[in-house]
Amino acid sequence: MRFYLDEDLSDRIARIAREAGLDVISSLECGRNKLPDDEQLHLAAQDGRCLVTVNADDFVQLTMDFFANNWPHRGVLIVARSLAPNGFAGVARALATFAEEHPDDLPDYALDYLTARHRRR
């Protein structure tokens, strides 16, 4: 599974996750901070990546919009409040567990949550 971290998540998470063998990039590393959310989601889909964010409000609606318009979408993974986004190593571990649980990627237009239970390995 390939991940794209929205700008609300630190690029430190991406670096830690890559050290663990995951394919993770961040919007900051790509020079894409400050782009609108719909553009972030389009860019993630173009690269075949599941977008990871803490911004549930906007990305739930965007997922429905993308589905309605038949725009490419490789899934959205929302970091739940139970998993502190500034706990960089914890989020990276949770991504690793999530990837192990979903070896074939998420279905298009899928919306799921990354929770504290994913930290356990």
N, CA, C and O of each residue as an XYZ file, in Angstrom:
484
protein
N       0.843     -1.173      0.000
C       0.000      0.000      0.000
C       0.890      1.237      0.000
O       1.897      1.297      0.705
N       0.500      2.214     -0.798
C       1.257      3.459     -0.908
C       0.452      4.577     -0.249
O      -0.755      4.693     -0.460
N       1.129      5.395      0.548
C       0.457      6.443      1.302
C       0.956      7.825      0.910
O       2.114      8.002      0.534
N       0.062      8.796      1.006
C       0.375     10.209      0.790
C      -0.157     10.971      1.998
O      -1.366     11.003      2.227
N       0.736     11.585      2.773
C       0.331     12.314      3.966
C      -0.077     13.734      3.601
O       0.685     14.473      2.978
N      -1.273     14.096      3.994
C      -1.761     15.451      3.806
C      -0.912     16.401      4.655
O      -0.199     15.961      5.557
N      -0.987     17.675      4.373
C      -0.127     18.645      5.049
C      -0.407     18.776      6.540
O       0.397     19.364      7.263
N      -1.526     18.241      7.015
C      -1.796     18.309      8.448
C      -1.042     17.237      9.242
O      -1.168     17.167     10.465
N      -0.269     16.412      8.555
C       0.576     15.403      9.213
C       2.043     15.697      8.909
O       2.394     16.089      7.796
N       2.874     15.505      9.894
C       4.294     15.827      9.777
C       5.023     14.921      8.793
O       4.730     13.731      8.678
N       5.983     15.519      8.085
C       6.822     14.714      7.205
C       7.726     13.786      8.007
O       8.300     12.854      7.444
N       7.864     14.020      9.308
C       8.617     13.082     10.158
C       7.958     11.714     10.168
O       8.643     10.693     10.240
N       6.640     11.686     10.096
C       5.923     10.403     10.036
C       6.344      9.646      8.775
O       6.593      8.442      8.818
N       6.420     10.363      7.659
C       6.820      9.726      6.395
C       8.228      9.149      6.508
O       8.472      8.024      6.072
N       9.151      9.906      7.087
C      10.533      9.416      7.208
C      10.602      8.178      8.096
O      11.277      7.209      7.749
N       9.920      8.197      9.224
C       9.922      7.042     10.132
C       9.298      5.829      9.439
O       9.813      4.716      9.541
N       8.194      6.050      8.738
C       7.511      4.946      8.055
C       8.378      4.349      6.954
O       8.398      3.132      6.770
N       9.093      5.194      6.224
C       9.988      4.673      5.171
C      11.109      3.834      5.772
O      11.512      2.828      5.189
N      11.615      4.241      6.935
C      12.646      3.441      7.608
C      12.124      2.061      7.960
O      12.898      1.110      8.069
N      10.812      1.948      8.140
C      10.181      0.661      8.440
C       9.789     -0.090      7.166
O       9.186     -1.161      7.235
N      10.133      0.475      6.002
C       9.889     -0.220      4.749
C       8.604      0.157      4.027
O       8.255     -0.483      3.036
N       7.894      1.173      4.491
C       6.653      1.581      3.846
C       6.917      2.581      2.727
O       7.929      3.282      2.731
N       6.007      2.636      1.784
C       6.055      3.595      0.689
C       5.171      4.785      1.081
O       3.963      4.778      0.845
N       5.788      5.798      1.678
C       5.057      6.953      2.209
C       5.763      8.226      1.776
O       6.983      8.346      1.893
N       4.983      9.175      1.275
C       5.488     10.518      0.991
C       4.552     11.521      1.656
O       3.417     11.194      2.004
N       5.040     12.737      1.824
C       4.203     13.775      2.430
C       4.046     14.947      1.474
O       4.869     15.150      0.581
N       2.996     15.704      1.670
C       2.772     16.877      0.825
C       3.912     17.875      0.974
O       4.281     18.538      0.004
N       4.473     17.991      2.167
C       5.601     18.904      2.372
C       6.800     18.480      1.535
O       7.425     19.312      0.877
N       7.123     17.190      1.559
C       8.261     16.684      0.791
C       8.072     16.910     -0.716
O       9.045     17.078     -1.451
N       6.828     16.911     -1.158
C       6.531     17.081     -2.578
C       6.332     18.545     -2.968
O       6.072     18.851     -4.132
N       6.453     19.443     -1.998
C       6.242     20.858     -2.276
C       4.791     21.191     -2.572
O       4.502     22.109     -3.340
N       3.879     20.446     -1.961
C       2.453     20.616     -2.262
C       1.644     21.210     -1.114
O       0.417     21.253     -1.196
N       2.290     21.664     -0.058
C       1.534     22.288      1.025
C       0.805     23.508      0.493
O       1.253     24.157     -0.452
N      -0.297     23.801      1.100
C      -1.153     24.958      0.774
C      -2.021     24.740     -0.471
O      -2.761     25.641     -0.864
N      -1.943     23.571     -1.091
C      -2.861     23.291     -2.194
C      -4.238     22.964     -1.612
O      -4.325     22.446     -0.498
N      -5.300     23.253     -2.337
C      -6.635     22.893     -1.859
C      -6.763     21.379     -1.664
O      -6.068     20.594     -2.309
N      -7.661     20.992     -0.764
C      -7.829     19.573     -0.447
C      -8.182     18.733     -1.672
O      -7.689     17.613     -1.810
N      -9.021     19.252     -2.559
C      -9.389     18.454     -3.731
C      -8.178     18.209     -4.631
O      -8.060     17.141     -5.232
N      -7.282     19.187     -4.727
C      -6.064     18.976     -5.510
C      -5.156     17.951     -4.844
O      -4.551     17.120     -5.520
N      -5.061     18.010     -3.525
C      -4.258     17.010     -2.800
C      -4.781     15.604     -3.103
O      -4.005     14.682     -3.354
N      -6.095     15.457     -3.075
C      -6.690     14.142     -3.327
C      -6.487     13.708     -4.774
O      -6.229     12.532     -5.031
N      -6.597     14.627     -5.713
C      -6.326     14.305     -7.118
C      -4.877     13.851     -7.300
O      -4.617     12.854     -7.973
N      -3.933     14.585     -6.699
C      -2.518     14.246     -6.843
C      -2.198     12.889     -6.214
O      -1.425     12.110     -6.773
N      -2.787     12.610     -5.062
C      -2.578     11.305     -4.421
C      -3.093     10.189     -5.327
O      -2.425      9.170     -5.502
N      -4.271     10.380     -5.898
C      -4.857      9.362     -6.778
C      -4.017      9.165     -8.031
O      -3.826      8.034     -8.477
N      -3.515     10.253     -8.601
C      -2.673     10.149     -9.797
C      -1.437      9.305     -9.531
O      -0.941      8.607    -10.415
N      -0.947      9.378     -8.296
C       0.253      8.630     -7.926
C      -0.086      7.257     -7.354
O       0.808      6.531     -6.918
N      -1.367      6.894     -7.350
C      -1.786      5.592     -6.834
C      -1.625      5.465     -5.333
O      -1.308      4.388     -4.826
N      -1.845      6.570     -4.613
C      -1.631      6.585     -3.167
C      -2.921      6.859     -2.400
O      -3.770      7.639     -2.830
N      -3.039      6.202     -1.268
C      -4.104      6.461     -0.315
C      -3.731      7.731      0.452
O      -2.632      7.821      1.000
N      -4.628      8.703      0.494
C      -4.371      9.947      1.209
C      -4.649      9.754      2.689
O      -5.696      9.228      3.067
N      -3.706     10.180      3.531
C      -3.826     10.058      4.990
C      -3.958     11.464      5.558
O      -3.163     12.343      5.226
N      -4.951     11.682      6.407
C      -5.248     13.012      6.918
C      -5.905     12.942      8.295
O      -6.373     11.883      8.715
N      -5.936     14.063      8.982
C      -6.753     14.180     10.199
C      -8.023     14.971      9.897
O      -8.869     15.145     10.774
N      -8.157     15.443      8.680
C      -9.233     16.326      8.261
C     -10.442     15.523      7.772
O     -10.702     15.444      6.572
N     -11.161     14.942      8.700
C     -12.303     14.107      8.333
C     -13.405     14.903      7.656
O     -13.981     14.451      6.667
N     -13.701     16.077      8.178
C     -14.834     16.850      7.661
C     -14.744     17.068      6.158
O     -15.700     16.789      5.434
N     -13.618     17.559      5.686
C     -13.480     17.864      4.261
C     -13.338     16.615      3.401
O     -13.924     16.540      2.322
N     -12.563     15.627      3.867
C     -12.265     14.493      2.996
C     -13.391     13.473      2.920
O     -13.444     12.703      1.961
N     -14.285     13.439      3.888
C     -15.479     12.593      3.747
C     -16.332     13.149      2.608
O     -16.774     12.402      1.734
N     -16.558     14.453      2.623
C     -17.345     15.072      1.552
C     -16.642     14.951      0.199
O     -17.283     14.664     -0.813
N     -15.328     15.170      0.181
C     -14.590     15.050     -1.077
C     -14.657     13.643     -1.645
O     -14.739     13.471     -2.861
N     -14.625     12.642     -0.787
C     -14.736     11.259     -1.262
C     -16.077     11.050     -1.951
O     -16.143     10.402     -2.996
N     -17.141     11.591     -1.376
C     -18.455     11.478     -2.020
C     -18.480     12.240     -3.346
O     -19.053     11.762     -4.325
N     -17.860     13.422     -3.380
C     -17.798     14.205     -4.625
C     -17.011     13.473     -5.707
O     -17.424     13.435     -6.866
N     -15.881     12.897     -5.326
C     -15.058     12.173     -6.302
C     -15.827     10.976     -6.857
O     -15.778     10.699     -8.056
N     -16.532     10.274     -5.985
C     -17.333      9.131     -6.427
C     -18.426      9.588     -7.399
O     -18.621      8.978     -8.450
N     -19.135     10.661     -7.042
C     -20.232     11.157     -7.876
C     -19.742     11.591     -9.254
O     -20.466     11.472    -10.242
N     -18.518     12.093     -9.316
C     -17.955     12.569    -10.583
C     -17.087     11.529    -11.293
O     -16.543     11.789    -12.367
N     -16.964     10.351    -10.681
C     -16.151      9.276    -11.234
C     -14.695      9.699    -11.442
O     -14.048      9.282    -12.403
N     -14.188     10.537    -10.523
C     -12.783     10.947    -10.555
C     -11.936      9.892     -9.858
O     -12.405      9.267     -8.907
N     -10.714      9.678    -10.299
C      -9.844      8.680     -9.650
C      -9.694      8.960     -8.156
O      -9.603     10.109     -7.725
N      -9.672      7.880     -7.384
C      -9.619      7.984     -5.922
C      -9.045      6.670     -5.400
O      -9.614      5.609     -5.657
N      -7.928      6.721     -4.674
C      -7.278      5.509     -4.168
C      -7.494      5.301     -2.683
O      -6.767      4.536     -2.049
N      -8.482      5.971     -2.124
C      -8.824      5.792     -0.728
C      -8.339      6.950      0.133
O      -7.378      7.649     -0.191
N      -9.048      7.120      1.243
C      -8.690      8.112      2.249
C      -8.644      7.409      3.592
O      -9.554      6.663      3.955
N      -7.585      7.656      4.312
C      -7.384      7.087      5.641
C      -7.330      8.250      6.620
O      -6.437      9.095      6.549
N      -8.292      8.287      7.532
C      -8.397      9.379      8.494
C      -7.766      8.948      9.804
O      -8.113      7.905     10.359
N      -6.833      9.758     10.297
C      -6.185      9.486     11.575
C      -7.164      9.876     12.677
O      -7.495     11.051     12.836
N      -7.615      8.901     13.423
C      -8.600      9.131     14.482
C      -7.985      9.905     15.647
O      -6.771      9.897     15.849
N      -8.838     10.560     16.394
C      -8.375     11.341     17.545
C      -7.679     10.461     18.589
O      -6.855     10.951     19.361
N      -8.003      9.187     18.615
C      -7.377      8.276     19.587
C      -5.900      8.045     19.285
O      -5.171      7.484     20.103
N      -5.471      8.477     18.118
C      -4.080      8.326     17.696
C      -3.519      9.721     17.466
O      -3.758     10.322     16.419
N      -2.783     10.234     18.426
C      -2.284     11.615     18.365
C      -1.424     11.823     17.125
O      -0.426     11.125     16.948
N      -1.799     12.789     16.248
C      -1.019     13.007     15.034
C       0.401     13.491     15.285
O       1.251     13.387     14.401
N       0.676     14.023     16.483
C       2.049     14.446     16.774
C       2.859     13.318     17.392
O       4.029     13.517     17.719
N       2.277     12.149     17.559
C       3.008     10.962     17.995
C       3.557     10.285     16.751
O       3.032      9.269     16.296
N       4.618     10.862     16.210
C       5.113     10.470     14.891
C       5.354      8.971     14.754
O       4.882      8.354     13.800
N       6.083      8.383     15.696
C       6.389      6.950     15.611
C       5.120      6.114     15.741
O       4.987      5.082     15.083
N       4.192      6.552     16.583
C       2.936      5.815     16.750
C       2.101      5.812     15.482
O       1.512      4.790     15.129
N       2.044      6.934     14.800
C       1.303      7.001     13.542
C       1.999      6.141     12.488
O       1.335      5.438     11.726
N       3.318      6.191     12.442
C       4.067      5.370     11.480
C       3.828      3.884     11.748
O       3.624      3.115     10.808
N       3.851      3.469     13.017
C       3.566      2.064     13.353
C       2.150      1.688     12.949
O       1.913      0.594     12.436
N       1.213      2.595     13.180
C      -0.180      2.327     12.819
C      -0.318      2.165     11.302
O      -1.071      1.309     10.840
N       0.398      2.974     10.530
C       0.373      2.828      9.071
C       0.919      1.467      8.658
O       0.383      0.826      7.754
N       1.987      1.026      9.322
C       2.572     -0.281      9.000
C       1.572     -1.401      9.277
O       1.421     -2.317      8.469
N       0.902     -1.327     10.399
C      -0.097     -2.342     10.735
C      -1.250     -2.310      9.746
O      -1.718     -3.354      9.293
N      -1.707     -1.106      9.412
C      -2.799     -0.963      8.447
C      -2.407     -1.564      7.097
O      -3.201     -2.267      6.473
N      -1.195     -1.288      6.654
C      -0.717     -1.834      5.378
C      -0.668     -3.358      5.411
O      -1.004     -4.013      4.424
N      -0.251     -3.919      6.536
C      -0.236     -5.385      6.659
C      -1.653     -5.948      6.580
O      -1.867     -7.012      6.000
N      -2.610     -5.244      7.154
C      -4.001     -5.698      7.148
C      -4.663     -5.526      5.784
O      -5.696     -6.140      5.515
N      -4.078     -4.698      4.925
C      -4.656     -4.404      3.601
C      -3.584     -4.571      2.517
O      -3.211     -3.596      1.865
N      -3.095     -5.775      2.326
C      -1.993     -5.976      1.377
C      -2.372     -5.671     -0.073
O      -1.490     -5.441     -0.901
N      -3.652     -5.665     -0.390
C      -4.090     -5.400     -1.764
C      -4.611     -3.982     -1.934
O      -5.361     -3.721     -2.875
N      -4.243     -3.065     -1.062
C      -4.711     -1.686     -1.100
C      -6.188     -1.598     -0.735
O      -6.880     -2.608     -0.601
N      -6.639     -0.377     -0.582
C      -8.055     -0.136     -0.339
C      -8.781     -0.085     -1.675
O      -8.187      0.267     -2.694
N     -10.051     -0.432     -1.675
C     -10.816     -0.259     -2.918
C     -10.928      1.230     -3.250
O     -10.849      2.077     -2.360
N     -11.109      1.539     -4.515
C     -11.337      2.928     -4.909
C     -12.509      3.497     -4.112
O     -13.496      2.805     -3.864
N     -12.391      4.744     -3.721
C     -13.403      5.501     -2.983
C     -13.600      5.016     -1.551
O     -14.561      5.413     -0.891
N     -12.713      4.172     -1.069
C     -12.820      3.695      0.310
C     -12.441      4.810      1.267
O     -11.604      5.662      0.967
N     -13.075      4.781      2.416
C     -12.803      5.722      3.496
C     -12.664      4.882      4.755
O     -13.580      4.139      5.109
N     -11.533      4.991      5.431
C     -11.291      4.173      6.618
C     -10.607      5.036      7.674
O     -10.229      6.178      7.415
N     -10.458      4.472      8.855
C      -9.868      5.196      9.975
C      -8.641      4.476     10.499
O      -8.636      3.255     10.655
N      -7.610      5.244     10.767
C      -6.399      4.752     11.417
C      -6.570      5.057     12.894
O      -6.693      6.219     13.281
N      -6.580      4.022     13.719
C      -6.877      4.198     15.135
C      -5.724      3.690     16.005
O      -4.763      3.097     15.514
N      -5.850      3.938     17.297
C      -4.825      3.511     18.244
C      -4.641      1.998     18.216
O      -3.549      1.514     18.511
N      -5.664      1.250     17.875
C      -5.509     -0.212     17.826
C      -4.520     -0.629     16.755
O      -3.919     -1.698     16.857
N      -4.339      0.192     15.728
C      -3.371     -0.125     14.678
C      -1.925      0.022     15.141
O      -1.018     -0.520     14.510
N      -1.701      0.744     16.230
C      -0.329      0.927     16.738
C       0.260     -0.370     17.259
O       1.479     -0.537     17.286
N      -0.587     -1.274     17.665
C      -0.109     -2.520     18.291
C       0.447     -3.449     17.232
O      -0.224     -3.787     16.257
N       1.689     -3.855     17.445
C       2.337     -4.782     16.511
C       3.064     -5.833     17.290
O       3.683     -6.720     16.702
